[in-house]
Amino acid sequence: MAFSHDVPAQIIRRESKGSVNTHLDRAFAENIAFIRAHLLDGILVRKKLLNRSNLEKALSQNCLHTDAERLKILCHLSTEIWLRSWEK
């Protein structure tokens, strides 16, 4: 309260600092086309390490992703990108 006269009221009233999830949700949604393109036609699918049909469902535009699902997808994506770096 000592700095209440120097800080906007909305900051004084807030009860949490928020989380990174809001940013990650937006970044994931904004990049879903990139994620789909890389995973659905990638090495992991081609080598049958990922099931394309299941992946299509998981990456559908209408699918709401939990943190765990999103993390799993991003792990697959990073693996895919790493694998592609060795194809060159």
C-alpha positions as CSV (number, residue, x, y, z in Angstrom):
1,M,0.0,0.0,0.0
2,A,3.0,2.3,0.4
3,F,3.2,2.7,-3.4
4,S,-0.5,2.8,-4.1
5,H,-0.3,6.4,-5.2
6,D,2.4,5.5,-7.8
7,V,0.9,2.2,-9.2
8,P,-2.2,1.9,-11.4
9,A,-5.3,0.7,-9.4
10,Q,-5.7,-2.4,-11.6
11,I,-2.3,-3.6,-10.5
12,I,-3.1,-2.9,-6.8
13,R,-6.3,-4.9,-7.1
14,R,-4.9,-8.0,-8.9
15,E,-4.7,-11.2,-7.0
16,S,-2.2,-13.1,-9.1
17,K,0.6,-12.4,-11.5
18,G,-1.0,-14.6,-14.2
19,S,0.8,-17.4,-15.9
20,V,2.6,-18.2,-19.1
21,N,-0.3,-20.5,-20.2
22,T,-2.2,-17.6,-21.7
23,H,0.8,-16.7,-23.9
24,L,1.4,-20.4,-24.8
25,D,-2.3,-20.9,-25.7
26,R,-2.2,-18.0,-28.1
27,A,1.2,-19.0,-29.6
28,F,0.0,-22.6,-30.1
29,A,-3.3,-21.5,-31.7
30,E,-1.5,-19.0,-34.0
31,N,1.0,-21.6,-35.1
32,I,-1.3,-24.6,-35.5
33,A,-0.9,-24.6,-39.3
34,F,2.9,-24.8,-38.9
35,I,2.6,-27.6,-36.4
36,R,0.2,-29.5,-38.5
37,A,2.3,-29.2,-41.6
38,H,5.4,-30.4,-39.9
39,L,3.9,-33.3,-38.0
40,L,1.3,-34.7,-40.3
41,D,3.7,-35.0,-43.3
42,G,6.8,-35.6,-41.3
43,I,9.4,-38.2,-40.6
44,L,7.7,-39.5,-37.4
45,V,4.5,-40.3,-39.3
46,R,6.4,-41.6,-42.4
47,K,8.3,-44.0,-40.2
48,K,5.1,-44.9,-38.4
49,L,6.4,-43.7,-35.0
50,L,3.3,-41.5,-34.8
51,N,-0.2,-42.5,-35.9
52,R,-1.3,-39.9,-38.5
53,S,-5.0,-40.4,-37.8
54,N,-4.7,-39.8,-34.1
55,L,-2.4,-36.9,-34.7
56,E,-5.0,-35.3,-37.1
57,K,-7.6,-35.5,-34.4
58,A,-5.2,-34.0,-31.8
59,L,-4.3,-31.2,-34.1
60,S,-7.8,-30.3,-35.2
61,Q,-8.7,-26.6,-35.0
62,N,-11.7,-27.4,-32.8
63,C,-9.7,-29.4,-30.3
64,L,-9.1,-27.8,-26.9
65,H,-5.6,-28.8,-25.7
66,T,-4.7,-29.4,-22.1
67,D,-1.3,-28.4,-20.9
68,A,-0.2,-32.0,-21.0
69,E,-1.5,-32.5,-24.6
70,R,0.1,-29.4,-25.8
71,L,3.4,-30.4,-24.2
72,K,3.2,-33.8,-25.9
73,I,2.5,-32.2,-29.3
74,L,5.4,-29.7,-28.8
75,C,7.8,-32.6,-27.9
76,H,6.8,-34.4,-31.1
77,L,7.3,-31.2,-33.0
78,S,10.8,-30.6,-31.6
79,T,11.7,-34.2,-32.3
80,E,10.4,-33.8,-35.9
81,I,12.5,-30.6,-36.4
82,W,15.6,-32.3,-35.0
83,L,15.1,-35.3,-37.3
84,R,14.8,-33.0,-40.3
85,S,18.0,-31.3,-39.4
86,W,19.8,-34.6,-39.9
87,E,18.3,-35.2,-43.4
88,K,20.2,-32.4,-45.1
